[in-house]
Amino acid sequence: MKKLVLMAAAIVAVSFASCGNKAANAEQATADSIRIADSIAAVEAAAAEAAAAAAAADTAAVDSAAVVAE
């Protein structure tokens, strides 16, 4: 009987050890997701700003061409 209790305790101990620290892993995963989302948002904002600047430059080029043609 003692061997069965000892074996059950060993199995429970191994089970707890194999689970690891899932709470810390979840926090790290959340932090990584937030960091990646922030990076993507920054890249998209920079791309939108560059597109707006390019559109403004195109408009200025068309306007100056119209002035030269007149």
Distance bins in CASP14 RR format, pairs under 12 A and 6 or more apart:
PFRMAT RR
TARGET T0000
AUTHOR 0000-0000-0000
RMODE 2
METHOD distances of the structure
MODEL  1
1 7 0 0 0 0 0 1 0 0 0 0 0
1 8 0 0 0 0 0 1 0 0 0 0 0
2 8 0 0 0 0 0 1 0 0 0 0 0
2 9 0 0 0 0 0 1 0 0 0 0 0
3 9 0 0 0 0 0 1 0 0 0 0 0
3 10 0 0 0 0 0 1 0 0 0 0 0
4 10 0 0 0 0 0 1 0 0 0 0 0
4 11 0 0 0 0 0 1 0 0 0 0 0
5 11 0 0 0 0 0 1 0 0 0 0 0
5 12 0 0 0 0 0 1 0 0 0 0 0
6 12 0 0 0 0 0 1 0 0 0 0 0
6 13 0 0 0 0 0 1 0 0 0 0 0
7 13 0 0 0 0 0 1 0 0 0 0 0
7 14 0 0 0 0 0 1 0 0 0 0 0
8 14 0 0 0 0 0 1 0 0 0 0 0
8 15 0 0 0 0 0 1 0 0 0 0 0
9 15 0 0 0 0 0 1 0 0 0 0 0
9 16 0 0 0 0 0 1 0 0 0 0 0
10 16 0 0 0 0 0 1 0 0 0 0 0
10 17 0 0 0 0 0 1 0 0 0 0 0
11 17 0 0 0 0 0 1 0 0 0 0 0
11 18 0 0 0 0 0 1 0 0 0 0 0
12 18 0 0 0 0 0 1 0 0 0 0 0
12 19 0 0 0 0 0 1 0 0 0 0 0
13 19 0 0 0 0 0 1 0 0 0 0 0
14 20 0 0 0 0 0 1 0 0 0 0 0
16 22 0 0 0 0 0 1 0 0 0 0 0
19 25 0 0 0 0 0 1 0 0 0 0 0
20 26 0 0 0 0 0 1 0 0 0 0 0
21 27 0 0 0 0 1 0 0 0 0 0 0
21 28 0 0 0 0 1 0 0 0 0 0 0
22 28 0 0 0 0 0 1 0 0 0 0 0
22 29 0 0 0 0 1 0 0 0 0 0 0
23 29 0 0 0 0 0 1 0 0 0 0 0
23 30 0 0 0 0 0 1 0 0 0 0 0
24 30 0 0 0 0 0 1 0 0 0 0 0
24 31 0 0 0 0 0 1 0 0 0 0 0
25 31 0 0 0 0 0 1 0 0 0 0 0
25 32 0 0 0 0 0 1 0 0 0 0 0
26 32 0 0 0 0 0 1 0 0 0 0 0
26 33 0 0 0 0 0 1 0 0 0 0 0
27 33 0 0 0 0 0 1 0 0 0 0 0
27 34 0 0 0 0 0 1 0 0 0 0 0
28 34 0 0 0 0 0 1 0 0 0 0 0
28 35 0 0 0 0 0 1 0 0 0 0 0
29 35 0 0 0 0 0 1 0 0 0 0 0
29 36 0 0 0 0 0 1 0 0 0 0 0
30 36 0 0 0 0 0 1 0 0 0 0 0
30 37 0 0 0 0 0 1 0 0 0 0 0
31 37 0 0 0 0 0 1 0 0 0 0 0
31 38 0 0 0 0 0 1 0 0 0 0 0
32 38 0 0 0 0 0 1 0 0 0 0 0
32 39 0 0 0 0 0 1 0 0 0 0 0
33 39 0 0 0 0 0 1 0 0 0 0 0
33 40 0 0 0 0 0 1 0 0 0 0 0
34 40 0 0 0 0 0 1 0 0 0 0 0
34 41 0 0 0 0 0 1 0 0 0 0 0
35 41 0 0 0 0 0 1 0 0 0 0 0
35 42 0 0 0 0 0 1 0 0 0 0 0
36 42 0 0 0 0 0 1 0 0 0 0 0
36 43 0 0 0 0 0 1 0 0 0 0 0
37 43 0 0 0 0 0 1 0 0 0 0 0
37 44 0 0 0 0 0 1 0 0 0 0 0
38 44 0 0 0 0 0 1 0 0 0 0 0
38 45 0 0 0 0 0 1 0 0 0 0 0
39 45 0 0 0 0 0 1 0 0 0 0 0
39 46 0 0 0 0 0 1 0 0 0 0 0
40 46 0 0 0 0 0 1 0 0 0 0 0
40 47 0 0 0 0 0 1 0 0 0 0 0
41 47 0 0 0 0 0 1 0 0 0 0 0
41 48 0 0 0 0 0 1 0 0 0 0 0
42 48 0 0 0 0 0 1 0 0 0 0 0
42 49 0 0 0 0 0 1 0 0 0 0 0
43 49 0 0 0 0 0 1 0 0 0 0 0
43 50 0 0 0 0 0 1 0 0 0 0 0
44 50 0 0 0 0 0 1 0 0 0 0 0
44 51 0 0 0 0 0 1 0 0 0 0 0
45 51 0 0 0 0 0 1 0 0 0 0 0
45 52 0 0 0 0 0 1 0 0 0 0 0
46 52 0 0 0 0 0 1 0 0 0 0 0
46 53 0 0 0 0 0 1 0 0 0 0 0
47 53 0 0 0 0 0 1 0 0 0 0 0
47 54 0 0 0 0 0 1 0 0 0 0 0
48 54 0 0 0 0 0 1 0 0 0 0 0
48 55 0 0 0 0 0 1 0 0 0 0 0
49 55 0 0 0 0 0 1 0 0 0 0 0
49 56 0 0 0 0 0 1 0 0 0 0 0
50 56 0 0 0 0 0 1 0 0 0 0 0
50 57 0 0 0 0 0 1 0 0 0 0 0
51 57 0 0 0 0 0 1 0 0 0 0 0
51 58 0 0 0 0 0 1 0 0 0 0 0
52 58 0 0 0 0 0 1 0 0 0 0 0
52 59 0 0 0 0 0 1 0 0 0 0 0
53 59 0 0 0 0 0 1 0 0 0 0 0
53 60 0 0 0 0 0 1 0 0 0 0 0
54 60 0 0 0 0 0 1 0 0 0 0 0
54 61 0 0 0 0 0 1 0 0 0 0 0
55 61 0 0 0 0 0 1 0 0 0 0 0
55 62 0 0 0 0 0 1 0 0 0 0 0
56 62 0 0 0 0 0 1 0 0 0 0 0
56 63 0 0 0 0 0 1 0 0 0 0 0
57 63 0 0 0 0 0 1 0 0 0 0 0
57 64 0 0 0 0 0 1 0 0 0 0 0
58 64 0 0 0 0 0 1 0 0 0 0 0
58 65 0 0 0 0 0 1 0 0 0 0 0
59 65 0 0 0 0 0 1 0 0 0 0 0
59 66 0 0 0 0 0 1 0 0 0 0 0
60 66 0 0 0 0 0 1 0 0 0 0 0
60 67 0 0 0 0 0 1 0 0 0 0 0
61 67 0 0 0 0 0 1 0 0 0 0 0
61 68 0 0 0 0 0 1 0 0 0 0 0
62 68 0 0 0 0 0 1 0 0 0 0 0
62 69 0 0 0 0 0 1 0 0 0 0 0
63 69 0 0 0 0 0 1 0 0 0 0 0
63 70 0 0 0 0 0 1 0 0 0 0 0
64 70 0 0 0 0 0 1 0 0 0 0 0
END
